[in-house]
Amino acid sequence: MTEPLFWLGLSILLVAVSLTALLVVAIPALKELAQAGRSVQKLADTLSRELPPTLEAIRLTGLEISELSDELTQSAKNAGDAVKQVNDGIKGVKEKAQNVGIQTKSTFAGLKAGWQAFRKPKRSRRPEDPLTNSSEQQLPELPSGKKLEKLPDLTTNSQLSSDPEDHRIPDQVSDQNPDR
């Protein structure tokens, strides 16, 4: 163990064996690493070719979705407006139908009244003279509560004068008051 050359040779042999083992293990790993590098390169090429059109399609799809959403919102608003117009039209039709019903009832009532008036016997259109029927004649009551016995005759010019004192009610007043 004293010989240094022996130890040096043994060390070099161990280093050579270790390097050989390292090369035996490293060569397949390096081959796999090279193959993985080629796969990554192929993937990068594929992504660089297909990713921009895919991203553009996704962007266009997003725009189309937003346009469709806007159109649906506008369509819903238009449908709401149409429903409101239909409701207003229905209300108007109901009101007009009620008015027609009222006018129809009024028309039939008027026709019925006219028919009844037409079918009744005609009466004299000349009113009766209240002065001709003295039995039913009501005598006016004076402010003092007394009642006249008879009305004065004012039909002749001889009783009319220009003096205002002569235009008063005669003194023919009865003391009987039927209201008391």
C-alpha angles and dihedrals in degrees: 000000000000098000110097095195091061091054092046092052092047090051092050090049092052091048090050092049091048092049091049091051089047091052092047090054097037099051096066090042090052090048090052090046090052090049091050089050091053090048091051090050092050090048091050091050092049092048092048090052100042106026098071094052090044092049090047090050090049090049091048090047089053090050092048091049091051091048091049090048090052091047091049090050091049091046091050090050091048090048090051090050090048091050090050091050091049090050091049090049091050091050090050092049091049092050092047091047090052090048090049089050091051092046091048091051090047091049093050091046090051092047090048092049090047092049091049091048090048093050096048117095113260117256126206109272092207111102119228118256108244092208094058094062102058095170091068095038114124115214116222122251119237122230089252089062095252122126129227117244093211139354118256117249107245098167098098125073093223091074094048118086137168093244112100090213089066093059096070127108113273120253093252096115123145121224092220115103114189092196094062 
